[in-house]
Amino acid sequence: MSRAPRPVASPCVNICALDDEDICIGCQRSAGEISRWSRMDDGERRQVLARCHERARARGVLL
């Protein structure tokens, strides 16, 4: 019996503050990505996570 896949988890790390570009300094999501997260499907969430990693890499931040 196979289980339903778990939804992609939020990258929130409870450090919720937006920088001057409206990017969260904790999870690296944009304000729009944060507000839409609960309505995204897993494919969209994975795309957002990829962008978060790119933003973190560009800023020298470890996720």
N, C-alpha and C positions, 0 to 999 in steps of 0.2 A: 504494500500500500504506500503510495507516494503522498507526501505532504504538499500542500500549496506553497509556492515560494513566498518567503517573507518579503514584504515591500522594502525598497531601498530606504535605509534609515537616514534621518536628517543628520547633516554634519555639524549641527549646533554643538558648541562646547561651552555654552553659558557665559561667553564673553561677548555680550551683545552691544556693540557700539559701531556706528557707521562713520567712515572716514569722509573726507571732502568729496570723494567720488561716489558716495553712497554704497560703499562696499564694507561689509561687516569685518572688523579687524579680527574677530574670533574664527569664523567659519569661511570667510572669503566669498560669501554669496552677496549678490547685489540686493538692494531693498526689494526690487521686483521679484527676484528669485525666491526670497524669503516669503513674501506674501503669497506667492502662487504655489509653494511647495506642496501643500496638502491637496491641491487639485491636479498635480502632475502625475503622469503615469511613470512607471519605473524607467522607461527609456529616456524620458525627459529628465528625470532625476539623475540618471547616469551622465547625461550631457552636462548638467549643471555641476556635478562633482568633478568632471574633467576640467571645466572652466575654473573651478575653485583651485584645483591643483596647479593649473597654469598661472593663475593670479598669485598663488602662494610662492611658486618658484620664482616668478618675476620680482616679487617683493622680498625674497630671501627669507620667507617664513616657512617653518616646518608644520605640516598638518599631521 
